[in-house]
């Protein structure tokens, strides 16, 4: 959204915005210099040549541009994550952290110039830096999938096979959908990397690639822990672990007083790592709150990052992810502060109170649900409200369902009882309208399959039933 773009450009003090010509119309008025890359390429003069006898020889190239020296502690990039105040916060990552990630990835996955890496993550997702730099630093090829196949499991698998992709990252929900598909043969893929959400089960034995599960907040440069995931014959409800620390990273599971907890006892996960970010750009108070002095280190200035994630040690030394301490969630790999969505909802004149939850009523299908109390004398139009949010928030932060309530449920202490908030209903039986012809029957069947529902009324709204962009892509593919 333009408002969010403007904030990020101003907050980061970016001097140049790299974009494409067809996107310029959607940009807000900016003081930042805008450089459309496709225009630059189109206007670039070809290398001049002159004839030498019957041969053609290129003119000697111009002197190379000066290269600025970059230190390990210099800023590499700033990536914005959702903020509870209604404003995104910029995480400032240095070159030391990025190079630690690159070196670990190269060693762990034995990248070589012959490898072909799929570039599936969007640039708003920090996993994109993980895809790009280890591969380029290894001389491997980066292959960009067409938008039409990027989020459609069956088509994506065919594309991976056709392009002979050897390593690929997928956000957890997409990876789980891909693992449910029948894989084409032959398949060059040897390592399927996933992360961003809790993984629900291992791959079936028929999958030829090794599945690796990863965990890591943006503040620790993408990845902090990882583990290979063994194939499972059936889903017994046991989630795979998030593994052990990557190189130059230590994990601590601590109680509220920063004391280590025993194996099997839940505690908050703290990280010490070469990959810890500088902090939050222009937010020293928040940086000091999340990046604390290391209580177990003798090195001056050593820090721990408090993740806000509740984990526990397993007997084999791996970590199990349990839940968040606060109201920050991950949906389809994106980290979201629910408070930012609530603040945007409250900015609309028809909304008096707003609460947003990430619900997982169907295993593996996490979605955002907004609970609303209308302002006095107002009626909430969810279509208008959804459009209002799309102007202010990225698509992945717009709730799938909106429930208008007379009052929010309270517990015995008079506080909001989030557990008592109702699940969004499918179409009430009284409102169900059955398909009237073969075409509607087929479409209703496809909608129900994609949305994992027993039945869908012909008047149901796809997004109100929990649909989102990933599922919409799958829907269109199955309809075709």
N, C-alpha and C positions, 0 to 999 in steps of 0.2 A: 504493500500500500504506500502511496506517496508520502503520507505523514511519517511513516516508519522509516522510509528511505531518507527523508530530509533529516530526521533525528540522527540516524547513524552517520550520515556524512558530516553533519555539524559536530557531533560528539567526538568523532574520530579525527576531526580536522584534516580530512582527506584532501589532498591537493589536486588529484586527478580522478575522474570516474571513467573507467573503461566500460564500454557498453556496445550495443549494436544500433545501427541506424533505425531499425523498425521499432525499437523500444523508446526512442527519444520522446515520442508523443506522450508516453505514459509517465514521464519523469516530471517531478514538480519543478518550480522555478528554483534554480540553484546558482550559488555564487561559485561553486566548484567547477573547475575546467572539465568539460565533457569531451571524451575522445572516443568516437565510434570506430571500433577496430576494423569493421568491414570497409569503411570509407578509406582508412589508412592503407589497407591492402590493395584496394582498387586503384588508388592514386599513386601507389609506389611505382616508380619508373623501373623498367627492366634493366638488367645489367647491360651497359653499352658494350658493343663489340666493334672490332675493325678487322678488315680483311688482311691476311698475310699470305700472298700467293693464292693457292687454292684452298687454304685452310682458314678457319675462323678462330681468332684468339680473343679471349676476354681481356678487357682493360684491367689493370691491377686494381684490386679493391682498395677502397679508402681506408685510412688508418682506423683501427678499432676505437670504439667509444671508451672513455675512461671507466674503469670499474671501481666502485666505491668499496673500501674495506669495511667488512661487517664483522663485529665481534660476537662471541657466543651469547653475551648478555644483552645484545641489541634486540629491538623489537622485530619479530618476524611477521606477525599478523595480529589483527584484532577481530574476534568473531563475537557476534551479539547473541545472547541467550535471553530468554524471557525473564522479566523482573517483576517482583511482587508489588512494586509501587505503581505499576502501569507503564513504566518505561523500560525498554530492554537495557541490559547492562553489557558493556564491552569487556571481554576477557582478553587481556594483553599477553600474548605468548611470545617467548624469546626464541632465538635460534638454537640455544642449547637444548631446550625441550624438544624442538622439532627434529634436530639431528639425532637426539637419543631415540626418538620414535623411528626415524629412518633406519638407523643402524640396527636396532633390535629387529625390525621387520625384515630387513635384508637377510640377517642371519637365520631368523626363525623360519622364514618361508623360502629360503634359498633362491632368492630372485636372481635371474640371469638375463642377459640380453635377448634370449630366445623366448622369454615369457611374454604373455599378452594379458594385460590387466583391463578389466571392464571398469569404466568410469560411470558408476550408477548413482552415486550420492549427489544430491544437489549442493550447490555452493553454500547454502544457508546451514548445512549440516557439516560439523567439523570433520566428519569422516572423509569428506572430499580431499582434505589436505593429506590424509593417510593414504588415499588411493594414488594421489598424484606424485608426491615427492619420493617415496621409496622406489616406485617404478622408474621414474625418470633418472634417479640417481644410480639405478642399476643398468641403465641402457635398455630397459624393457619398453614395450609398446603400450600406449594407452589407447583403448578403443572405446568410443562413445556410442552407446546404443541409441537407436532412434526413439523419440518420445513415445511412439505408439507401442513399443514393446517394453519400455523401462519398468512398468509396474504391472504387466500382465504375465503371470507365471508361466503359462504354457508357451507363449510367444517368446518370452525372455529365454527360456531354456533352449528353444530352437535356435535363437540368435547366438547364444553362448556356444552351441555346438558348431554352427556354421562358421563363426569367427574364430574357432579354435582357442577360446579364452582359457587361460590356465589358472588364473586367480581372480576372485571376484568378491567384493563386499556387498552384502544386502542388509538393510535394516531388518530386525528380527521378524516383524509380521510378514514381510515379503519373503524372507528365507523360509519361514514355516509354511507359507503357501506353496513355494517352489518345491519343498520337500514332499508335499502331498501329491505332486504331479508325477506322471510317468516320464522318465528321462530318456531323451533320444540317444541313439548310438550311431557312430562313436562320439565320445565326449572327452575333450582334452582337459577339462577342469579338474585340477588336483586339490585345490584348497578353496572351500567356500567359507568366507569369514562373515560373522554376524555379530550384532551388538546393538545397543540402544534401548532395548526392552528386555524384560524377563523372558528367557527361552523356556518353553513349556515341556519339551521332550527332545530326545535324540533323533537322528535321521533313521529311516528304514535301511535295512541291510543292503537293499538293491542300489542305493546311491553310490556311485563310483568315487566321488570326491570325499575328502576328509572335511568334516564340519568343525570349525573352531568358534567357540563362544568367547566374547570379549566384554569387558566392563571398563568404563572410564569416563569421568566427567570432563567437560571442556577445559576445566581449570588444571587438569593434569596432562594436557596435550593428547587428547583423544583416547588413549588406551592406558590402563593401569594394571589390569589383570587379564589372563586368558587361559583357556584350556581346550584341548581337543575333546570332542564329544563322541562317545561311543554309540554305535548303532543300537537301536532298541527294537525288539520284536513287537512290543505292545506298549501303549501309554498307560503306565501304572500310577500316574499322578505325581511322580517325583520329578522335580525340576532339576535340570543339569546345573552344576555349580558354575560360578563365575571364575574359578580357577585360582592361580597363583600370580604373584607380581611379575611384571616384565622387568627387563634389565634396569638397574639403577633405581629401583622403586622398592619401597618397603610399605607394608600394610599393617595397621594397628587397629584392633577392635577394642574400644574403650567404653567405660561406663560414663555416667554423667559427671564424675569427678576426675575423669581422664586416667582412670586406673584400668590396666588390662583385664579382660574378662576370660574365664576358662573356656575350653573347647565346648561347643554346643550351647553356650549362653549368648543370647542376642546382645549386641552392642553397636555403637556407631562406628562406621569405618572412617579412619583417618589415613591420609597418604603423605608419605615423604618421598620425594622423587626429584630427579634431574629435570623432570618435565613439568614441575609446578610453575604455573604462570606467574607473571609479575604481580598480578592482582586485577582489580577492576578499574578500568580507565576512568580517571577523574573521581573515583569514589574511595578515598582512603579509609573512611570509617567502616564501610562494608568490607573492604579488603582486610582490615585488621580483625574484623569479626570472624571471617571465614579462614584466613591464613594466620594461624596462631604460632607463637614461639614453640619450638619442639621441646617437649618436657623431658625427653630421654636422650638428647644429643648434647655432645660437648662442644660441637662446632659453633662459634658465634654466628648469629643470624640464621641458624637453621630453623625451618618452618615445617608445620604440619597443615595440611588442608583438611578441614572437616567437611565431609561429603554430604552429611544429612541422610545417608543411607544406613539402614539397619541390616547388619549381616551377622553371621556366626561362623566360627571355625568348625570344619569337619575334622574327623579323626585322621584323615589322610593329608591334612595340611592345606586343603583347598577351602575356599570361601563359598558359602551359600548366601545369595541375596534374599532378603525377607520383605522389606518395605521401605517407604520414605518416612522420615521423622516429621516432615512438614507437609505442606500442601503442594509441593512441586511434584510434577509427574512427567512421565515420558509416554508420548503417544506417537506411534509409527516412527520411533527413533528420535523425535524432536523433544527437547526438554522444555517444559511449559510451567510457568508460574500461574496457578489458577487465579491468583489475585489480579493479574494483569487483565485477564478476560473479564473478571467481575468488575474491575474499574471501568472497562470500556462499556459494559452493559449499563452500568449506573450513569454513564454519560448520556444515555438516551432518555428523552423526556417521559416516556411511558413507563419507565422502570423505577420502582421505589426501592426494592431490595433485590439482590442477586447472589446466588451461590452456584458455583460450578464444581462438578465432580467429574473425575475420570472413572467410569464404570466398566467393569469387565463381567457383565452378566453371562456372556458366552465366552468360555475359555479361549484366549488368543484373539479376542475381538474387543479391544479397549476403545472406548469412545467417550467424548466429552458431552456431558449433559448439563444444561443450564436450568436452574430453578428460579422462578421469577415471582415477585409480588408487584402487581401493577401500582403505578402512582395513582393518587386520588383522582377519580373522575376519568381515568385513562383506560384504554383497552390495549393489550399487547398484541400487535400483529407480528407473528414470527417471521413472515416473509420479509417485511420491512426491517425487522431487527437483524435478520441474517445479512441483508444487504448493507445495513449500517455497520456491522462488524467487519464485513469484507473490505470496507474502505479504510479500516484502522488496524486490522490484524492480518497476519498471514493465513492462508486457507486452513492450515493444519491446526490453528487456534480457534477456529469458528466451531461452536458446539454442533453436534449432529442432531441433538434433540433439545427442544425447549418445553419445559413444563410450567404452566402458570398455576400458582397455588394461592389459596386465600391467606395462608399464614405458613411460616416456616416452623417445622417441629422443634420443640425445645426439650431438654432433659430436666431432671429434677432440680438442677442448680440454675435453671433458667438460661442455659447456654444452648446454642444451636446443636441439635442432635443430627449429625450428618448421616449416621447409620439408619435413621428413620426416614430419610428422603426416599420417595418411591422410585422404583425402576420405571423407565418409560414403557408404556404398554404398547404392544402391537395393536393392530386395529381391533377395537372392541367388537365382539361378536355381532352386536346389533348393527354396527356400521359396515360389516363385511359385505362387499358386493362381488359376487363370483364372476369369473370370466364368461363372456357371452358368445365367443366364437373361438375357433382354433388358434387364431393369432394371439388373442388375449390369453388363452390358456398357456401357450408356449412362453409368452412374455412373463406371465405370473410365475411360471415354473422357474424361469431363469432368475427373476428377482428373488424368489424364496431361496434358491440355491446359493446365490451370492451373499445374501443377507443372513443366511442360516436361520430361516424361519419356516415354520410348518406351512403357512399359507400367507398370501399377500392379496389384499383387496385391489381391485382395478383402479381405485381412486387414491391409493396410498402414495405418499411422497417418499421417494427413495432416500433422501437425506434425513427426513424426520424419523425414518426407521433405522437410522444408524449408518447410512451410506456416507462414504467420503471419497476423496479423489482416487485412492488406490483401488477401492471396490468399484468405483464408477468405470475405471479403465477395464477391469475384469468383466463388468457387466456389458460394456459395449462390445468387447471381444466375443463374448458368448452369444450375444444377440446377432452379431454378424455371421 
